[in-house]
Amino acid sequence: MPYTRLGTLIAGAAFILGCVQIAMGFGVVTGAISAADPVLLLGSLTAEQAIDSGLMKILAAVAFGVITEISRSVERK
């Protein structure tokens, strides 16, 4: 089904974006990323809020991935 493939793609993209957001947050907190203005990297979020938001994106992506795997197994039967 095309929706299962699309769901897998969306879950993967959300997982990757969540990981990038967490990396940016940790980079700003630790000083590894020394941007003149962290707003360019994190938007209107603080570094801690960016890390929390990234974790939520990863959790949502995992849940969405599980749902697509359930859909794939039902489709095979």
N, C-alpha and C positions, 0 to 999 in steps of 0.2 A: 504494500500500500504506500502511496506517496506520502501520506501523513506520518507514517512511522519513520520514513527516511528524513522528512523535514524536522520532526521532533528530535531525532538523533543529532542532526546538524545544529539545531538551536541549542540543545543541551551542551554540545561540544563547544560552541561559540561562547555561551554563557560561562562555562568552566574556564576557558582560556582568558576571557575578559576579567573574571573574578581574580584569577591568579595574577594577572598584570596589575590590577588595582591594589592587591595586597603587596606586591613587590614595590610599587611606587610609594605606598604608605610607609613600608619599612625603610625604604631608601631615604625618604625625607626625614623620618624619625632618627635614624642612625647617622645621618649626615653624609651618607654615601652619594646621594644626589644633592648637589649644592646648586640648586636653581636660584636665580635671583628672586624669583617670585613663585612660591610653591602653588599659588592659585592656578598657574598655567598647567601644572601637572595634575592637581587634585580637584580642580574646580572650586566650588564653594565649601568643600568639606575640609575638616581638619585631618591630619594624618591618621589619628585614631578612628575617626568616623569612616575614613576611606578603607581602613583595614576591616572594620566591622561590616561595612557594605560589601566588600569583596568576599568575606566569609559567607554572608547571606547569599550572594550570587552563586557561590560554589555549592552550598547546600541545596539551593533551588535547582541547580543544574543536575546534581546527583539524583534528586527526587524525580525530575523530569526524565532523566535517563532511565531510571528504574521503570517508570511508566511506559516508556517506549519499548523497553525490553519485554514487559508484560504484553504489550500490543503485538510485538513480533512473535512471541510464543503462542499467542492465541491465533494469530494469522496462520501459523504453520499447521495447526490442527484441523 
